[in-house]
């Protein structure tokens, strides 16, 4: 499989931002990153709250709502974002990504 590169010819590994890169960023850039993380965590809390009420985001069965959110949140697994603060969401995402169709789709993509 070919290595994917961005418009500058860099791979994902080349584009990775380390903690030292983040800490050396200008204050405005650091604030933007912190604001983005706070916004993300607020959205994840909403999903966690829903999963405390119903087994799936769309209700009692896994449906299109779950599919759409799982597709978006898949990137969090690739970024290795720690979801332990959201145990129901974490378990739901693992289960969603381990569905047979999801496994087939990921093999085509990874």
C-alpha positions in Angstrom: 0.0 0.0 0.0 1.3 3.5 -0.9 2.1 6.0 1.8 -0.4 8.8 1.9 1.2 12.3 1.7 -0.3 15.8 2.1 0.1 18.6 -0.3 3.6 19.3 0.9 4.7 15.6 0.5 4.7 14.9 4.2 3.3 11.7 5.7 1.1 11.5 8.8 4.2 10.7 10.9 5.9 13.9 9.5 2.8 15.9 10.5 2.6 14.6 14.1 2.6 17.2 16.8 4.6 16.3 19.9 3.9 17.6 23.4 7.1 19.7 23.2 5.9 21.2 19.9 2.7 22.2 21.7 4.4 23.6 24.8 6.8 25.7 22.6 3.8 27.1 20.6 3.0 30.8 21.0 0.4 31.5 23.7 -2.4 32.3 21.1 -1.8 28.9 19.4 -1.7 27.1 22.8 -5.0 28.8 23.8 -6.6 27.7 20.5 -5.6 24.1 21.2 -6.9 24.2 24.7 -10.2 25.8 23.6 -10.6 23.0 20.9 -10.0 20.3 23.5 -12.5 21.9 25.9 -15.1 22.0 23.1 -14.4 18.4 22.1 -14.7 17.2 25.7 -18.0 19.0 26.1 -19.3 17.2 23.0 -18.0 13.9 24.3 -19.8 14.5 27.6 -23.1 14.9 25.8 -22.6 11.5 24.1 -21.6 10.0 27.4 -24.8 11.3 29.0 -26.9 9.9 26.1 -25.3 6.5 26.5 -26.1 6.5 30.2 -29.8 6.7 29.2 -29.9 4.3 26.2 -27.6 1.5 25.0 -27.0 3.2 21.7 -27.1 6.8 20.5 -30.2 6.3 18.5 -32.1 4.4 21.2 -32.4 0.7 21.9 -30.7 -0.5 18.7 -27.6 0.4 16.8 -28.7 2.5 13.9 -27.7 5.3 11.5 -27.1 7.7 14.4 -24.5 5.3 15.8 -23.0 4.7 12.4 -22.5 8.4 11.7 -21.0 9.2 15.1 -18.8 6.1 15.0 -17.4 7.2 11.7 -16.5 10.6 13.1 -15.1 9.3 16.4 -13.0 6.7 14.6 -10.4 9.4 14.2 -10.0 9.6 18.0 -8.8 6.1 18.1 -6.2 6.9 15.5 -5.1 9.9 17.5 -5.0 7.7 20.6 -7.2 10.2 22.6 -7.8 8.9 26.1 -11.5 8.3 26.5 -11.3 6.8 30.0 -13.2 9.8 31.4 -16.1 8.6 29.2 -16.4 4.9 30.0 -19.8 4.4 28.3 -18.7 6.2 25.2 -15.4 4.3 25.2 -17.1 1.0 25.4 -19.7 2.0 22.8 -17.0 3.1 20.4 -15.0 -0.1 20.8 -18.1 -2.2 20.3 -19.1 -0.1 17.2 -15.7 -0.4 15.7 -15.6 -4.1 16.3 -18.9 -4.7 14.4 -18.2 -7.1 11.5 -19.0 -4.5 8.8 -16.8 -1.9 10.5 -13.9 -4.4 10.6 -14.2 -5.0 6.8 -14.4 -1.3 6.1 -11.3 -0.6 8.3 -9.3 -3.2 6.4 -10.1 -1.4 3.2 -8.9 1.9 4.7 -5.9 1.1 6.9 
